[in-house]
Amino acid sequence: MCSRPTALALAIAGIVSMGPAFGQDVPPPPAAELEGVKVVGDWLGDAARNTVVDHPGARTVVRREELREAGAINLRDALRRIPGVQVQESNGTGGSDVSLNVGVRGLTSRLSPRSTILLDGVPIAVAPYGQPQVSMAPVGLGNIEAVDVVRGGGSVRYGPQNVGGIINFVTREIPETFGGSAGVQFQGAEHGGIRTNTNAFLGGTASNGLGVALLYNGLHGPGFREHEDNESIDDVMLKAKYAITAEDTLTGSIHHYDGQAGMPGGLTQADYDADPFQSRRPFDDFHGRRTDYVLKYSHVDDRRSFEVQSYYSDSFRGSHIETITQGANGSYTHQLNAYPRNYHVFAIEPRYSQLFDWGQVTHEIGVGYRYTREAMHERTLRNNKFVSNLPYTPYDSFPYDGPYVLSGNNTGSNEAHAVYVDDTINAGNWTITPGIRYERIDSEWQAHPGKTVVVKGPTERQKSYSKPLPALNVIYHVTDALRLYANAETSFGSLQYFQIGQKDSTNQFAAGLKPETARTYEIGTRYETKAWGGEVTLFRINFDHELQLVGKLPGVPDSYDGWTTLGATTHKGVESAAHVDLGAFSDALQGFTLWGTATYTHAFYRHGSFEGRDLPFYSRRTANLGLRYGVAAWTFNLDAFSQSRQHSPGSPSFDPARPTEYVTEPSPEGDLGDIPGWTTWNARAEYAFGPSLSNLRLGAGVKNLADKRYFTRSTDNNDGIYVGMPRTWFVQASVDF
């Protein structure tokens, strides 16, 4: 494993020894009574506490109250509190709140390509197989009840991109009685303007079993950088639920998301030193919209569970990105490109679980099948070129007044079949779940030449591949409070559209690219009582090969931008989290709650000129620390987040005769070099007026209390340095009715 075996033994011994000291001396439970076992069916469900505690792997849920008290306004704020999850600041072509840059356990965070990210169990990627990058994250945080992150133990049921775990955003549930709520948060900094986050909720259930809820979340206003002045996000969902019988339920939803934002772009080192909040890219922006429809029937009784879920999504994402190229004479050629892209996805997934009693052992055997059909149409359009002596385009000019010309026109599709079976075996205090999922994908990609579209080399390609993915999960209930778990899983990531269509320097399809596979191992312990709890997990991920986007290599004339197979990589480390109600041990500390997380990750290359060196854009150490104090109607929060140094070393070479340098010193362009670690503090206070005033809550707080200046980098089309959030003030108000 990734750490010495004694580390886990010490952690377990420490927890066991502390149980009696805190009055939690609970004897081991008797052997499980068969009549007390009920079918589980859906492993994710609504992220209820008992489901999370009994999960055979690392799993963390952040709930709505915690998000409100953190002053969270976007998905980054929500996910940064979870051990093992690293959220990159907005940067590059993912430089806005419309996108999501999250990496788990040292995996690349740029546009979140290696985690299965769901909204109520439905993938949010525009094409889960062909385009898993989340350049558009159609999730309004104000509509969310919980953020459920399964980092291990879920690969059999959920995929395909699951090496980075499963992240499920759970929307607010339809209430049993009619009611609603509304809330608003304003936040702003010394730089930029006021950003407004509003949410509204209305719903209820009639006596005939029909329930309906309407959810809305909007995020509008400028950010803290120049050219962040047009961010506008609207997320609305209509949910319905009908209880046909006590055991049969029909649910459905219609969801629409529309988001747009400016992309300020990266800065050179000189520009950053002059003003880190400026922008040199006045025309870069992003716009996306998505509509999805979900219908689900479920039957659940004590012995069996059957459900069939189907969804259809229609997504558009488009961007404008300016390219600026320096010529041999020192002048610069400017051009504005547009990238409109459309995606359609249909999926249907029936699954069935049945309990069987075999002596003193129960088996819950689950089988499922998922059919997914994707289609995409990706275009590129270019505007006129112009030449100037400046490496940027001034804001007081608009040289791109010519018509756009089509320069790229590609289509593609995927037909994917996933079949899985697992057996949850309950024997006394043990729960053992072997399982296997089988994936088969048929992909096609086609380029369409035209009057203004030049295609060099072949114009179409088809790929088919399949993979069996076995897994084994084990959990042991030492006491009612203490659990030990371990799992071994095989994860899978399919080739994406642009990887299938990638060509090399001779304009032939790039050879050697194949779907990613990885093996993940976990061993950990979880302890949970009313007074305190915690979790420690050791993990290791072995990639047989890993795909990475690389740029042209310096001094290598026949190199090209594109994807390459890195060969083997390894990710290993330890995650921990703990919380304690201090009032349970001393009357003087009533109302105080302390919580924290700490993660150590080591992710490194095992092939090429960077062999043994850290992978880019992750921190070896991250930590959270928080203190909550509640007294009468007041709530006070103080918390900190810290991450260690990151690297932006450039692209590795896999030719021993032409190695490349692992860059650690800052480059003048701002894209390469180490990124210093940083720590920020946040503070907040809230007063709850109670039911007499519709449960009015008023809160105020400060993010980045000490105004710590930090930054990240980007190496894509919008490369350079990106400053982090400065000291930011916010106020909140909410009511329930």
N, C-alpha and C positions, 0 to 999 in steps of 0.2 A: 504494500500500500504506500501511500504518499508520505506518511509519517511513521515514526516508530510505533510498534504495537503498544508500548507502555503508555503512550499519550492517551489512548482511549481507556486503557485500564485505570489510569490515575483519575481520569474524568469520571468514570463510572464509580470508582471507589469513593471519590469525594462526594458524589451526590448521595450514594447509599449511606455514607457515614453522617451526612448532614440531616438526613430524614429524621432520626430520633431527636436530634438536638433542637429541631424546630417543632416538635410535637406531631410529627407525621409518620409515626412508627406503624405502618400498615402491613399486616401479614400478607403473604402471597394469596391471591384469590383461589377458591376451589376450582376444580376442573370445570370447564364451561358446560352449562346445562344446555342441551340441544334445543329445548323449547324456547330458550332465551335468545337464540341466534336468529336474526332476520336478514333477509336478502338486502344487499347494499345496492347493486345495480350500477348507478352512475357514480364513478369514483370522485368526480369533482363536486357535483351537486351544488348546494348553496354555500359551500365552505363552512358548514357548521363546526362548532368547536370539537365535538366528539369525533367527527370525521377527520379533522386535521390531526388531532392528537394520536389517532390510531393509524395514520398513514405510514407505510413502511419505508420512509425516506425523508430527506430534508424538505420541509414544507413550511411556509410562513404566510400568514394572512394579515393584511393591514386593513382595518375596518374604517367606516365612514367617520366615526368620531375622532379617530386618530388623525385622519387626513385633515379634518377641520381644524384640529388643534395645532397641526403643523403649518397651517396657512397654505396648504398645497393648492396650487393653481393649475398645474399641468402634470403630465404623467411622470416626468423626471422627479418632481417633488415626492410623489407617492412611492416610487420604486427605490429611491436612494436609501430608504429605511430598512431594506431587506438584506440580510447577510448573503454574500456571494454574488450579489447583483451590482454591477457597475454601470452607471448611467453617464454617458458622455454629454458634456455641454453641447448646445446647438452649435454645429460647425459644418462647413462644407455645403454640399447640396442637400444636407439634412438640417440646415441651419434655421429652424423655426419650430414653434409649438405644434405645427401640423404633422411633423415627423416624430419618430421615436428612435433614439440611439441607445440601446440597452444591450449589454453583454454580460453573460453569466460565466463565472469561473475562468476569466481570462480570455473568453471567446470574443471575437471582434464585435464591437458595439455599433459600428457604422450601419445605421438603418436596421439593426436588430434581425439579421438574417438567420440566426441559428437557434431560435427559440420558437416554439409553437405558441403564438399569441392569439388569444380568443376573447370574444365578447359574448358572454352567456353561452360559452361552448362552441361558438362559430368563429372560424379563422377570420382575422381582420386584414390579413395580407390580400392585396388585389388579386393574386393568383398564388395559392399556397405552395404549389409545386414549381411553377414556372417563374414566379416573381415574388419570392417571400420577403424581400426587403420592405420595411415599413416606412417608406418615404411619405406615406400618408397613414396616420394612425387615427382611424375614425372613431375616437372614443372621447366623449366629454366627461371630464373627471367629476363634474357636479352631478352626473346621473349615476354615479357608481356607489354601490353599497359596500363592496369589499374588493380588494386586490389580492388574488390567491396565486401564489408562486410555488409551483411544485418543481423543485430542482432535481429530484430523483424519484424513481419508483413509479413513473407513469408512461413509459415509452411504448408499452404494448397497446394501450388504448388510444394514444394521441400522437399525431405526427402530421407530415413527415419530418419537419425540421424540429427535432426534439433533443439534440445533444445539449442544448442550453436550457432544457426543461420546458415546462408549460406555464404560461402566464395567462390567467383567466381573470378578466374584468367582469365582475358580477354586478348587474344593474339592480336598481332598487325594486323590491318585491311589491306586487299588488297587495294593498292592505285588505284586511277582512272587513273593516268598517270604512265608510267614506271619510276622506280627509286629504290633507295636502300640506305643502310647505313651500316656502320661497326663501331665497337667500341671495346675498350679493357680497362681493369682496372687491375693494378698490386697492390697488397697489401701485406704487411709483417710487422712483429714485431721483437722485440729484440730476441724473442724465435721463433724457427721454421724457415721457409724459405719463398719464394715468391709464392703467389697464384695468378693465372692468370684467369681472367674472360673475355671471348671474346664473341662477338655477331655479327651476320651478317644478313642482310635482303635484299631481292631482289624480286621485283614484279611489276605488273601493270595490266591494263585492256585494252583489245583490243576493236576496234570499234564495234565488233559483240556482246559485252556484256560478253565475257569470260575473267575472271581475275584469275591470278595465283600468289602465293607468296611462297617463300622459306625462312624459318626462322631457324637460328641455334644459340645455346648458349652452350658454354663449360666452365666448371670450373675445373681447374687442378692445382695441386701443394700441398705442405704441409701446414698444419695449424700451430698453435702456441704451440701444445703439441707433445711430443714424441709419435711415432706410429700414427701420422696423416700425414704420408709421402706418402701415396698412394691414395689420393682422386682424383677421375677422374669422371667427369660427362659430358655427351654429350646429348643434347636435340635438335632434329631436327623435323621440321614439314613442310609438304607440304599442302598448302591450295588452294582450287579452288572455284570459284563462277561463275555461269552463269545466267545472267538475261534473262530468257525465254521471258518475257514480262515486262512491267513497274510494274506489280503487282505480277509476279510469279518469284521465284528465287530458283535455285538449288545450294546448297553448299555442300562441302565435305572436308575432311582432312585425311591425313595419318600422324601419329605421332609416333615417336620412341624415347625412353629414355633409357639410359644405365648409371648406376651410381655405383661406388664402393668407399669404404672408410674404413680406419682402425678405430677401436673403442678403444681409449686409456684406457677406464675403469675408475672406481672410485678409490680413494685413501683412505687409513686409515688416521686418524688424524696425526699420527706420520710421515707418508710418505708425506702428504701435507705440514706439517711444514718444512720438510727437503727440498722439491723441489716440488712446486705445479704443475709444468709443466712436470713432469716425468710420465711415464706409467709403470704399473706392469703387463700389459696384452699384450704381444707381438704377440699373435696369434688371437685375436678377430678382426673380420672384417665383412663387410656387402657388398653384391653385389645384385643389382636388375636391371631388365630390363622390359620394357613394350612396346608393340606395340598396338595402337588402331586405329580403322577406324570409321569415322563418316560420315553419309550421311543425309542430311536434305533438305526437300522441304517446301517452304513457299509461301503462297498467302496472301497478305495484301492489302486491300483497305480501304476507309474511314469508311466502315460499318462492315467489317468482317475480321477475321484473321484465317487462317488455316495453321497448320504446322504439319509435321510428321518427327520425328528425330529418327534415329536408330544408335546404335553403338555396336561395338564388341571390346573387349580388351583381350589381352593375356599377362599375367604378371607372372614373376618369381621373387622371392625374396629368398635369401639364406644368411646364416650367419654362422660363426664359433665362438663359445663361450667356453672358458675354465672354467671348474668347479674345484674348489679347496676346499676340505673338510678336516677339522682337525679331526684327530683320537683321541682316548682316551689316547694314549701314547705321545701325543704332536706332532706327525709327521703329514704330509699333503699328501693326495691322490689327484693327478692331473689327469684330463682327458679332452680331447678336443672333443666337440660335433659339428656336422654340422646339419643345419636345412634347407634343400631345400624344397621350397614350390611353387606350381604352381596353378594359378587361371585363369579361363575363365569366361567372363561375356558377355551376349548378352542382349540388351534392345531395345525396340521400344516404342515410345510415341507419339501418335497423340493427338492434342488438337485444339479446335475450340472456337473462341470468336465471338459474334455477338452483335451489338448495336441495341437497341430497344428504340423508343421514346414513352413514355406514358405521354402525357400532357407536362408539364414543367420539367419532370424528364426523364433522360436517364438511361438505364440499359445496362451494358455490361456483358452479361452472358457468362461465360467460362466453358467449360467442357473438361476433359482430362482423359486419361487412360495410365498407364505405366505398361508394362510387362517386368519383369527382370528374367533372368535365370542365375544362378551362379553354378559353379562347382569348387571344390578344391581338391588338393592332397598334403597333408602335411606329410613329412617324417622326421625322426630323425636318425642320424647315429653317432656312437661313435667310437673313436679311442682308442688306448691302454691306460692303466692306468700306472702311476708310483708313487712311494712314495719318498718324500724327507723331509728334515728338514726345508725347506723354505716355507713361505706362498705365494710365487710367483714363476714364472718360469723365470730365467734369459734370457736376450736377446741373449746372446752368445751361446745358446744351442737350439737344436731342437729334443726333445725327442719323438715327435709324428710321427715316420716314419713307423708305422704299417698300415695295410689296415683298412679302415672304415668298420664297421659292422652295418647293419640296425637294429635299436632298436625300432623304432616306424613307423607305416604306417597307416595313416588315410585318408579317403576320405569323402566328404560331398557335399551337394548341397542345393540350395534354389530356390524355384519358388515363385515369389512375384507378386502380383497384387495390383496396386494402382489406385483408381478411385477418381476424385475430381471434384467439381463443386463450382463456386463462382459467385457472382453477384455484380459488381461494380456499385453502385447507385450514380449518380450525380444529386444533387438537390440544385440549387443555389450555395452557397459557401461550401456545405457539399459534401463529398464523403464517402460513407459507403459501406463496402465490407464484407458481411457475406459469409462464405464458409465452406465446409467440405471435408475432404479427408478420404477415407476408405482404410485401408491396410489389406491385407491377405497374410500370408506367410506360406508356407509348407517347412519344413526343415528336413534334414536327416543327420546323422553322423554315420560313421562306422569305426571300428578298424579292421585291418587285421592281425591276428596272423600269425606267421611264425616261421621258424627254429630258428631265433635269436630275434624274436619279441614276447615278453611275454605280454599278455593282461589279466589282472585280472578283473573278473566280466563280465558283459554283454558286447557284442561287437557292438551293434548297437542301435540307438535310433531315433525316429521320433517325431517331434513336429509340431503342427499346431496352429496358433493363428491369431486373427484378431482384429482390433481396429478402431472405428470411431473417427475422430479427427476434432472437430469443431473449428472454428476461427471467430473472428469479428474484423475488422480494420476500424477505423474512422479517417478522417482528415478534419479539418475546416480551410478554407482560411480566416483569419481575414483581411488581406490586401494582396496586391501583394507580399509583402516581408515576412509577418508573417503567420506561420501555426501552428496549434495545432493538435496533433495526439494522439491516444490511440488505444490499441489493447489488445485482450485476445486470447491466442492460446493454443492448446493442442499439445504436442510434443511426439514423439515416437522413441524408439530405440529397435531394434529387438535383440533377443538372438544371440550370435555369436557361431561359430563352437565349439570353445574350451569350451564355457559355456554349450552348449548342451551336450557335451561329458564329462564334469567334473564329477569326482567321489569323494565320501567322504572317510573317514578313514576305512570304511568297504568294500570299492571297489564297492559300489553301486552308481548309478547315484544320484548326489546331488539333494535333494528336495528343493522346495521353490523358485528356480530361475525362473524368468519370465521377459518378456520384460519390459523395463523401460518406464514409462509415466511421463510426467511433464506438469504442467500448468504454462504458462508465461504471465505476465501482464506488460504493458508499458503505460506510459503517458508522453508526452513530447512536446516540442516546438522547432521550427526551424525558424530562421530569416536569410534572405539572400538578400543583395544588392551588388552593385559593390564595395562599399567602405568597407563593413564589414559584418560579419555574424557569426552565432553561433548556437549551439544546446544543449539542456538540456533534459535528459531522466531519469525518475525514472523507475526502473524495479524490478520485483520480480519473482522468479522461485520457485515453490513448487513441489518437487518430492514426489510422493506417496511412491516410494522406489527407491533407487539408487544402482547400482551394483559397487562394488569396489574390485580390486585385493588385497588380503591380504596374509600375510605370516604365518608361524607357530607361535603360541603364546608362549611366554616364560613360561616354567613350566607347559605347558599343553601337555601331551604326545600324546593325540589322535587328536591334531589339525593338519592341513595340509595346504599346499599352494593351493590357489584357489580363486574363486570368491564368494562373499557373498552379500546378500541383506542388505543394511544399514538401511532399514526402511526410514522414512521421512527425507529429508534434505531441507534446505531453502537457497536460494541465493537472496540477495537483495542489492540495492545500487542506486547510481546516477552517470550518465556519462555526461560529458560536453566537448564541443570543441568550439573554437572561432578563428577567424582570422580577421585581420584589415589591410587595406592599409593605412598606416600613411600619405602617400603623399596626400590623399584625403582631409586632414584637415589642412595641412600646407605645403607650398612650400618648406620650409627648410627640410622637411622630405620626399621629393620625392625619390622614389626608395625603401623605407623601408616598409617591410611587417612583421608583428608580428603574430605568431600563437601559439596555445597551446591546450592541452587537460588535463583533470583531471578526475579521476574515483575513486569512493569509493565503495568497494564491501565488503559485509559481508556474508560469506558462512559457514554454520555450521551444525554439526550433530544434529539430533533430536531423536536419538535412540542409545542405547548401552552405553558402559562405557565412550565414549567420548561425550555424550550428552551435547549440548551447547557449545562445543569447535569448533575451526576453522577446516575446512577441510584442507588437506595437499596441499602444493605446490601452493599456490596462495598468492598474496599480497592484503591487504585491500586497499592500496592507490597506485596508479600509476599516473604519470604525464609526459607530454612532454612540452617543451618550445622551440620555435625556432624564430630566427630573420634572415630575408633575406634582403640583400641590393643589388640592381642592379643599376649600373651607367655606361653609355656608353656600352662598350663591356664586362665589368666586372660583375661578380656575386659573392657575398660573403654570406656564410651561417655559422651560429652559432646556435647549438641546444643542448638540454640536455634531458636526460631521467632519471627518478627516480622511484624506486619501494621500498615499505616498506618491513618489515620483513615477512618471510614465515616460515611455520612449516613443519617438517618431524617427526610426533609424534609416528610412528609405527602403528600397526594394532589394531583396536578396538575389544573389546570382546562384544558379545551379550548374554553372560551368566552372570546374576547378581551375581552368586556365585563365578565367577572367573573373576573379572574385570582386565583390563590391564592399565598400567600407560601411560598417555599422556606425551611423552618424550619431554622435552624442552632443556635439557643440552646435549652438543655434546657427542656422543658415540665414543669410541675408534675406532670402525670400520668405522666411518665417515658417516654412512647412516642415523642416526637419530639425532635429535636435531634441534633447531631453526637455520634459515638461515638469517643473518643480511641483512637489506636493503642496497641499494647503489644508487649512482647517478653518471652518466658519462656525459662528455661533448665532443662534436664533432665540428670540424671546417673545412671549405673548401673554396677554391677560384677557380674561373673559368674564362677563357678568351675566347670569341667567335670571330673568325677571319672573319666571314661573308661569303657571297656567293662567293666572289672572290677566296677563298681558300676552296671550297666545304663545306662551313659551318663547318670548322674545329673548334673543341672545345678542349681545354686543361684544365684539372682541377687537383688539388692536395689538399689533406686534411689529417686530423689526427682524428682517432676514439679513444675514451677514452683518451682525451687530458691530463688529470692529472695522467694517469696510475693507476687508482683506482683498487685495488685488491678486487675482489668479487668472490663468488662461489655459487654453488648449490649442491644438494645431489641427490642420487638415491637409491632406495630400491629394484631394480629388480636384475637380474642375474649379472649385472655389478655395484653392489652397491658401495657407497662410496662418496667422495667429488670430485667435478669437478670444476676446476678453470675457471673463466670467461676470456673474451678476454682482453689481456693487451693493452697498448698503441700500436696502429697500424697505419702505414702510408700507403697512397694509392695515385696513380696517375691515371688519366683517359685521354683518347683521343677518339674522335669520328669524323666521317665525314658523310656527306650526299651527294648523287649523283643522 
